[in-house]
């Protein structure tokens, strides 16, 4: 912040801690200095008390730009006096320490200066007074004495300003604290009969002016009638010269009719004669606390009511009094004999805990009394003699001396949960059994064998004596299949009799079954006179349909005579899951049979196609090559005997015929190679790809020894593959890299390996002409070329052959490239080629 003459004084920023009044006073001081001598100019540099950096430069006869320069590090020559009494620059133009501000000072006509530090009460420098002269001179003793006088004046001004600022800040903090606490503070001078108040008094009492004297009569008019006597008694205490602190709680009705709860405190202050001369006090709005207390009481009542409906017994054990306060399900946990008594003796737990669990509970209580939170499951003996499984959860209240004074806890009846847990464990065992059954079902591919397997699994799964399975005919008019499994209890019944007795007449109606059907055990009047089907039916049945994922029922599973108890929903659930597995397995077995027949037929068709392909290959090899050799031979005779007699066009025709026959021969060879690698039986072995690549590179160098090329072949690359076919792959890829880098001054070809996700990918990279990546998908089609044959020779079959070989090895091949920036071909190979 800098202040110059003629400028309005702006409010300083929060960081510089200089208020407007201080800036104005210091500016007036500068004016007095300059008024004493017209050849003088004055500047005061203030320092921030907190960090010691320059906070502002203030002046009257100096321009804003120069004062801003005084605030920067460039004007350190004028603040050097912080380390000594005076800093004198008799000739600013010639003084080397003033070189950074020389031009600015001379532009204002400043020729010399003297600076003096201004010390605060703590002895630290709080400002620097600098006096500039418009003539080159040394300060006289009178000048120096005047500077000291003004420095003292400046120090007093700054200190007073800072004290006033601190007072204002403290008052602001006090006012803020009063507002946060919703607190009002008041003082009353008894002698002068004057009062002043601060904080939230006007909000609490409804007073329009917060600094207006509190009038007891006006306050009484706002207090509800039932509480007015409290304030009257407080006034009597003052009249009786009783200065002790007194706390009063009363209610005020505000102008909008709302009742507010107020807490007031006051104390009298005596003079030396013992007479009360001042009364100070506070008024606080405690409506929120009263509401919280009322809500707490209501919450406790709600808690009591909820405890009675949660089924839990809530206990509050007072260790010092030796009693237990109870709430909630007292009768449900302890029995009707205990009644509804809310208090019980502390040692009652020893009487109700089951003797076999007593030691465990004692150990848990010892841990709890040391501060641990416990959760223990045990049995208790109710007062009516019934044994109950409960879960006790508790914590102790520990005082400052580390001693437990109370115990808070809950007791919950977990008998149903224990039974459910036992059933859950049985269900988990059934699921594990079912998972094993799923593996067995997936391994059986015959429908008849699968049905027998499922029937045996069903009997073991639910623990019964009898299980049968039925698979109905489907659209293909397959015959109905039946299977049965029985324990030794029904050893006298053969399979046919067992099926007839268990299915009885329900087999036809079962086709309409949409879900599981249970029949409980029933008592029989005369078991000896009953039929086998009646005996089995009375032992309890559970039937579930076999429903395919498409929703079609293709059979059923029926179990009978459970070993223990009746069939329950859990049995129904797991048997239904087995039925789902069975339905899918039966459909898969049927499809597998159909697939085997189709595969056999397809194999015959494929063998026939292979024979035709071999015949075609033979035809290509002999029938097409014969005419091609004739064309090539006669064209060669024409060249030998008559080439010199032909005109230029005829000679060019002869050359084109020879080139075409050569290209046709190469194309026939490539097509034969493509067909051969498709039919060739794989003979896998350990293949050293690095050595294979080295051999191919050597042949390429011998073919074109004049070419400059660098080959980088990663060593130690081994795969399990067919050596003959992998040689074709590398030869095609490396030959392409060699071919498409022919136009480079130096070819750079790399063969190596990289990781592509979970796959190991081999790569061939070159710096050749590349290709447009938009056409990468066309690379591996037969006769597909991305360059003209006039640029790069080839048949367009090589990469198709490479793709066939890679696919036969269970891998894939792809390429990445940019035009004129080279290409990279990647391929992967499976660990075990197909």
Order of alpha helices (4+ residues) and beta strands (2+ residues): beta-alpha-beta-beta-alpha-alpha-beta-alpha-beta-beta-alpha-beta-beta-alpha-alpha-alpha-beta-beta-beta-alpha-beta-beta-alpha-beta-alpha-alpha-beta-beta-beta-alpha-alpha-beta-beta-alpha-alpha-beta-alpha-beta-beta-alpha-alpha-alpha-beta-alpha-beta-beta-alpha-beta-beta-alpha-beta-beta
